[in-house]
Amino acid sequence: MRLRDVLRAAVVVAGAPAAVAAQDANFLLPVAEIHRILREGEIEVIDVQPSRGLPGERTYRVTLQSGDRVLQIKYAPAGEGADEFNNRPRYELAAYAIQGLFLDEPEWIVPPTAIRAFPLDVVRAAVARAGDSTVPPQPTFGDWRMTLVALQYWLFNVDLPEDLPDRGLLAEDQVYERLLGNFNLFTYIIRHSDSNRGNFVQSLDPAWPRVFSVDNGVAFSSEESDRGTRWRDLRLDRYPASAIDRLRGVSLEQLQARLGVLVQFEIRDGNFTDVEPTENLDPGRGVRHGEERIQLGLTESEVRAIHRRIVRLLEWVDDGRYGLIP
C-alpha cells in the first residue's frame, strides 16, 4: 500500500468523516484544520526524508502526527538571519497570505503555510532522521536558541505538469483556463522568479485541475533564479473576471496592513511563542529582531511594488490588452 493510502486510512480510522477526508482531491483535511496544526498544533515527527529524495537538500518531507491527525509537510529550516537567497520564510508566508486577497479557498494556489520557532535541538533531531550529511541547522539568530522553520502542507494527487500551460486543454476546458488564469495572476503579483521544475504542480483531478505554486522563496524583490522566470509575467490572453474585480478593491493601505507584519514571536516563560502582531517595528526591513521579539513581513518597498503591479494589471485590462473570463 502506498504511503498516501496509509495516511488517508489513518485519518479516516482516527474518526474523520469520509466526506471530510474526500473534501478535496489534494487535501486529506480541511484547509483551516491543516493551517491550525501547522501554526500551533502539538506535533510528533514520524518520518523525515529529503524533499526530492537526494541528500544535501535544504528542505525535507516530514510525516507528522498531531493528535489523531497524520499529515505530510515540507519542512524548511531557515538560515542565519532568515533572509538569504531562496530561503526567505517571510516570502513563503506572504505568498500564502496574498492569494486570499483575490481568490476563494477552493481556488487557492499555495497550500497551507506557516512559520514556527522550534528549539534548535528539535530541528537538529528532525533533520538528523533524514540521514542527511549536510551541516546541522544553526540558530536563526545567535542569541535565540531556536531555528525558524517554514512548514507547508504536502499536497496529494498532484504531479509535475509535462507542459504548462497545456495548450490543448486550455483551448477546450474553461475550468482549466480559469484556474490557470488565477495561477498566473498570482505568480505575476508576487513576481515569482524561479521556473525550476517542481516549483509548480497540477492536480490530477480532471474536474478541478488546479495548478499550485509550492515554492515561492524566489519572488518579490528576490534575485532571479538561474532556472528562468517564465511565470513572472502575464502569459495568457484573458483572466477570471471575479479575480480582477476583487483586485480592484485591494488598496495600498490594505496590503501594508496585511503584509507588513506576517508573524511575530516573543520569548514568554522561556518559550518562543507566536503572538498577535503588534505595530511594525521597522517598515524598511523584512526581518526585525530584538532582544525579546521577532517580526517577519514584507518591507514597505516590497508592498508598494505589489500594489504597482496590481495597478498596472488593471490598466492593461481596462485598455483591452487582456480579456476577461466570465
N, C-alpha and C positions, 0 to 999 in steps of 0.2 A: 504494500500500500504506500502511495506517495505521501510525503510529509504534509502536503496541502490537505489531503483527505484525512490524515490523522488529526490535524489541527481542527478541521471542520467537525469531525466526530467528537473531539474533546469539548468543543463549545456547546454542541447540542446535548451531549450527555450531562454537561455541567448545569443544564437547566435552561439554556437559551431557547426560546420558541423557534420552531423550524422556520416560521415566517420571517423572524428577525434574522436568522442565520442566512436566509436566502434573499435578504432585502436588496442586495446589490451583488452583481456577479463578481465584483472586485473587492468587496469588503465582507468580512465574517461577522462584524459587529456594527452597530450604529456609529456613525462618524462622531457624534457627541461623546459616546462612551469611550471610543478609541482615544479621542483627544484628552479626556479626563484621566485615563490611565497613563498616557504619555506625560502629562503635565504634573500629576500629583499622586498617582497610584503607587501603592507598595508593589514592588516587582521583584521577582526571583528569576535569575538568569538560568535557563535550562541548557542552551547550546549557543556557541559562537563560531561563526565561520567568516572568512574574508568575503566581502560583498561579491566580488567577481570570481571567487574561487582561487585566487592567487595570493601567495604570501607577500608581505610587504605592502599591503594596501592601507589606505587611510581610513576606510570605513569598513564596517562589519555587519553581517546579517545575524541578528540575535533573535533567538526564540526565548520568549519570557512568559512567565505566568504572573497574573495579578488576581488574587482571589480565585474565583472559578473560571477566569478567562485565560486563554492561551492565545498568543499572537506573535507575529514576527515583525521586527522593525529593522530599519537601517540605523546603525549606531556610529556616530561620527564625533570622536573626541576633538575638541578644539586644540589648536596650537597655542604657543605662548602669546598672550595678548589678545587672542580670539579675533584676529583681524589680518590674516595673511591670505595671499592669493589662493583661490579655490578651497578655502577653508574659513569662511566667514559665517558663523552660525546666524548672525543677525540677518543676513541675506536670505537664508532659508526660511526664517520665521516671517520676514517681511513679505516674501513671495506667497506664503500661505495666507497672510492677512489680506493682501491686496485683492485676491480673487473674490473675496466676499463683498467687495465694494460694487461689483457689477455682475456677479453670477449667483444663481441659487445653488444650493448644495449639490443637487444631482448633476450639475454641470461643472463642478469644481475641477480644476486642473491639477492641483497639488494635494497629495494625500495628507492626512492629519500630521502635523509637525509641531514639535515643542523643543524647548531647551531646558535641560536640567543641570543643576550643580551637584555633582556627586563627589564624595570624598575620594581623594586621589587613590587610595588603596583599593577602593571598589572598582574604579575604572581600570586600574592595572590588572586586577584579578580577572575582570571580564575579558580584556584583550589577551591575556595570557592563555585563556581557554581556547583561543583560536590557533594556538601553536605558532604564533607569528614571531618572526625573528627580528622585527623592527625594534627601534628604541622604544622603551615603555613610555606611555603618556606622562607628561610633565604637568606641574601645576599651571593652570592658565594664567594665574597671577601669583608671583612669587611669595607674597605674604599671606595668601589664602591656600590652605592645604586641600585644594579641590581642583577638579577639572570640569569645565563646561562641556556638555555633550549635546549635540543636536540629535534628536530622535524623530524618525519618520516611519509611519506605518508602511509595511511591505505589502504591496498590492498582490492580489491573487487573480488568476485568469487573465493575465496580460502577456504580451510578447513584444519583442522588438519589431517595429514595422519594417518590412522589406523596402518600402519606398514611401516617403512622406512628403507630400500627400500622395495617396492612391488616386491617380487622376481618373481612372475608370469609375471608382466608387464615388468620387467627388461629383462626377457628371450625372450620376443616376440616383444617388441617395441623399435626399435633402437633410436627413438627420445627421449623417456624417458631415455634410457641408456645414451645418450649424455648429456641431461640436468642434470641428476643426477650426472654424472661424473664431470660436471662443478661445481655443488654444492659441491661435496666432495673435489675437488681441492681447492675451496675457503675456506672451513672450515679447511682444513689442513694448508693452507698457513697462515691464521690468528690465528691458534691454538685455535679454538673455543672449550671452555672447560665447556659448560653448555648444557646438554641434556634435560633440563626442557621442558615438554610438552607445546607447544605454542610458543617456540622459532623458530620453523620451520613450514611453511605452504606450501601447494601444490595447484597449480592452478587446478580448476575444468574443465578447457578447455581440452577436450580429445586430441585435435590436438597439443597442446603445454603444456604438463603437467609439467611446471616449478616448482621446489622446491625453495622456498625463505627462507632466514635467516633473521628474523625480529627483533632479539635481539642479539646483538654482543658485549655486555658490558663485558662479561666474556671471554676474549680472550687475544692474545698477551702474555704479561708477567703476566697476572692476576692469582690470586689464583684459584684453581679449585672449581667448584660448587659441592655441595653435591648431586646433581641430576644426576651425571655421566658426562662422557666426550666422549661419543660414537663416535661422528663425528670429534674428534680432529685428528684422524689418517686416513690414506687411507684405505678404506674398500671395494673397487671394484677391479675387475680383469683388467679393461682397462679404458682408459680415452681418451677424444677427442684429436685427433692429432693437430687440429688447436690451441687449448688452450696450449698444450705442446710446439708447435712451437713458439708461442708468448712469453711464459715464458723463452724460451732460449735467447730472446733478452732483458730481464729485467736485468739491471746491478745494483750493489750496489749503484752506484752514482745516478742512476735514482730514485731508491727507496728513497734515502736520500733527493733528491731534491723535490720529490712529497709528502713525508710523514712527513718530519721534521717539517714543519710549515703548518698545515692544515687550520687554521683560525686565524685571528688576529683582535683584537678590539682595538680601541683607543677612548679616550674622545675628541669629537670635538663639540664645542659650547654647551657643557653640555649633549650631546647625546653619547650613546655607539654605535659607528659606526664600521661596518665590513669593513675593508680596505684591500688593496692588501698586502699580506705578505711581510715583509722585511727579512733581514738576521736573521737566527736562533739565538736567544739571549742566549740560553744555551742548546746545544745538549744533555746534560746529564739529562735534566728534560723534562717531558711531558707537564707540565703546567708552563708557565713563566709569572710572574705577576709583573709589575712595577707600578709606580705612574700613568702613563697615557697610558699604553699599556699592552695588554694580548695576549699571543700566546698559542695555543694548538697544539700539534703534538705528534708524536711518538719519543721516545728517541733514541739516537744513537744505544744503545744496542738492543732495540726492532726491529729497522730496520735491523740490522745485523742478528738477529735471523730469520727474514723473509727470507732474502737472503740465509741463510744456509739451510732453509727448501726447498727453490726452487732448490738449487744446489743438495741437497740430492735426491729430486724427480727426477730430470733429470738423475742423475746417476742410479737410480733404473730402469727408463725406458730404458736407454741405455744398462743396464745389462740384460734386458728381464724379469725383475720381474713383470712389468705391460705392458699390450698390449696397442695398440692404436686403437681408433675408427676412421675410415677413414673420 
